[in-house]
Amino acid sequence: MNTTQVSSASARLPQLSWFMAFKAVADKQSFTEASRELCLTQSAISQQVAKLEAVLRTKLFYRGGRQIQLTEDGQRLLLQINQPIQELMGVVDGFHNDAEHYTLHIEMEPVFSRQVISKLLPKFLAKYPKLLVGQMLTTNHLDFLPQTELAIKWGDGEWEGFESQFLCSLDYVPVCSPEYLKRKPLAVPADLANANIIHDRDNFDWRYWLNYYPVAKLELQKCHYASESQVVMSLAMSGLGVAVCAYQQIQEELADGRLVMPFPELKVRHQRAYYILTRKNKSLSPQAVSFMEFVREAVLD
């Protein structure tokens, strides 16, 4: 091939970043979400997609208001580039595996990190001496930064743009400190109407428990609250009032007497649960896959 032919071929070959911008928009069905994932402005994403359309001489998306849909050519292109991009990521992973260290970035709930992951990490990392783990702790929302490969979050299993795998459920039960129980005896659930109630986030946990065990005149609008479950538990231990907490997460506090269950038989399996989240249509590093398998096996045990 002569120099003229090489130059011509290069001029017709779109930049990889244009394909990545197109794929991000296609996966997210949103220019805004794609810009967040790639850490670029929405304008930059739009320009890259437009350049790709110009080179391919076709429209890749139907743009109507906030709705983004792939055209027939867009669908065809997405199918054709998925495998090559996965192969390129495999090449990157291969170099990561040979590197001195690899950092696995995870996002998770603080209480799950403290009570589960922190205890499991030494055993897991003993198998992978070159692996480093970076944890981003978030409550009430999902950040999922570009470098994040997976998240362990509490919810209903539905997160737009993410695959979710069930991890474990929790049973909720009312708890308080022994001192509080002495001051305000709770003989039957109806006594909760006169107790100081502490709730987490948007009082959903209490409302869910009350669906199974209704208490007349219990007003959830007049309660103490905190946005983090660990703080809710601490407030209950301090003697402030009664909270509903996850039974599986208060074993140490029950064992040493910092918390008691006035009604131990009144446990409710929460409709929400912990899930492992990964981006749709995005491959994971071998380290991330190993970590997910390890956590699932450990939780099931």
PyMOL commands that set and color helices and strands:
alter all, ss='L'
color gray80, all
select helices_A, chain A and resi 3-12+16-28+31-38+42-56+72-98+110-125+178-183+189-194+204-212+229-237+247-249+251-255+286-300
alter helices_A, ss='H'
color red, helices_A
select strands_A, chain A and resi 61-64+67-70+102-108+131-137+150-155+162-175+197-200+224-226+242-246+268-279
alter strands_A, ss='S'
color yellow, strands_A
deselect
rebuild
show_as cartoon
